[in-house]
């Protein structure tokens, strides 16, 4: 149901039984489900996305997250899942969504992605390129836009899914019309702040 789950100490099946019908009612799919303790106490993170959206986070608005959080809290109370205080945080995976399954790599064909590999491929442990789907053998296809174009060398790499330690979509902010902020030296910034 969720592409990534980390629920130490929780009854996984009971948690999923409470969540699944609520997500289905909203037309959402689970991406990440994480139970952990932070500086403020225990928290359950639920990351969701539209079940059929072509873009990560599409259709998951602040209003949807708020309503979903309320309905999930009610479902958890009905199932009597948590003892004591906990927080529930519901959100979308964002534009730079992590990729967990072969279906993720197929679904986001045409998107820029960064993959961390183990063992490295052609001496590279981190590669970035455009996703080109998954081949029949289950290899992730990545078009390396920087690869030299020649008739003897393909710009598309087939990477065994098992070699991918982690993957995520990458946003090219410059291509979207945002220019990077010029870097300032820390010393100059502190001096300027000191003059105010």
N, C-alpha and C positions, 0 to 999 in steps of 0.2 A: 504494500500500500504506500509506504514512504520509501523514497530512494535511499535515504540515509536515516538510520535510527540509532539512538544511544539512550537506553532507558535503564541504567543500573539501579537495581532495587525496586523497580516497578513491575507490576504484573502486565507484561506486554500485551497479551491477548485481550485482557479486560480493557486496557487503555485504548487499543485499536477498535474494539467493539463499541466503545463510547464515541470515538471520533468519526468512524467511517460513515454512519448514516447522516451525520451533520454535514460533512464535506460533500457527500453525494447530493444533499438537498440544495447546496449552494452551487453545484456544478464545478467543484474545485478538486484538485488532485494534491496529495501531500508530497512535499519535497523533502523536508527535514523535520525530525521529531527528536528533540534533545532534552533530557532531564539532567539538571546539574545544580550545584550550589555555587552561588557567587557571594560577593560582599554583603548583599542585602537579604540573603536567605536562599530558599529553594525556588527554582524556576523551571517551568516547562516551556520550551520554545517550539512553536508550531509554525513551520514555513509552508505556504501553500501557493498554488498558481492555478489559473484557469485550466481546466482539463484539456482544452483544445486550442489554446492560444499559440500563435506562431512566435510571439515575442515573450521573453521572460517577464513575469510580473504583470502582464497585460490583464486587465479586468479585476485586479486585486487593489481596490481603493482603500483609503483610510476608513471610510464608512463600512465597507464590506468587512474589514478586519475587526472593527468595533462590534458589529453585529455577530460575527462568527465567534469572537471571544466570549461574548455574553452567552451564546447558545452552547458553546463547548463547556463553559463553567457550569451551566445547568446540567448538561449531560454527565459531567464528572461528579456532581453532587448526587444525582440520581443513582449512579453506579457506586457511590461511596468509595472513590478511588484514593483519596489523599487524606492522611491524618495530619492535622495541624495546618499551619499557614504555608502558602506557596503563591507564587505569581504565575500568571499565564501571559505569555507574550506571543502574539500572532502577527505575522508579517509575510511579505512576498520575498522571494529570493533575490530580488534586485536585478539590475541590468547585467551585472557581472556574476551571474548565477553559476554555482558549481555544477559540474557534470558528473553524474554518478553511474549511470547505466548506459549500455550500448544504445538503447532507445533515445537517450538524451542526445547522443552524438548524431544520431540519424535525424531526430526532430529539428535540431538547430543547424542543419545544413546551410551553408552560405554565411554563417556567422564567424567572426574572428574568435579564436580560442587559444589559450595557453595551456600546454600540457607539460607536466613534470613526469619524467620517465625513469624507470629503473628496471634493467640496466639501460644506460644511455644508448641512443641510436645515432650512428655516425659521429660519435664523440660528443653528442649534445644531450644533456640531461633535462634541459628546458627548451621547448620549441613553441613557436607561435605561428599560426597560419589560419587559413580559412577552412572550416569543416566542410568535407565533401561527402559526408555520410559514412556508411558502414558497408564493407564488401560482403559477399556471400560467406566468406570464411570467418566473419566476425571482427575483422581488422577495421580500425578507425582510419578513415581516409582524411588526410590533411594536405591541403594545397599550400606549399611554402611560396609565398609571394616574392621572397628574396632569392629563390633558387635560380641558378643560371638556366636560361631556356636554350636547350639544344636538342637535337633529334635523338641523341643517345641517352639523355637523362630526363626522366620525367619530373615535373615539378610537384607531382602528387606522391605523398608517402603513404604506405600502408603500415600502420603501427598496430602490433598485437595488443588487444584490449588489456591483457594481463600485464603488459609493460607500463601501463599508465598508472602512476602512483596517485596523481590527482589531475583534474582538468577543470577549467572554468572558462566561461565566456569573457571576452575582453572588449571593452568599448574603446573605439578610436575617437577620443573626444575632439581631436582636431578635425577629423572627417565630418563630425557632427556640427562643426562651426565654432567650437570653443578653442581658444588659444591658451596655451599654458601661461601661468604667471611667471614673470621673469624672476630668476633666483636672486636673492639678496644675501649678502654675507651677514652672518649672525652679528658680527661686531658693528657693522653699519646700522643694522636695525636697532641694536641696543643703544647706540649713541643717539640715534634719531629719537628713540623713545625717551631717553634721558633729557633731551632738550625741551620736551613738551611741558 
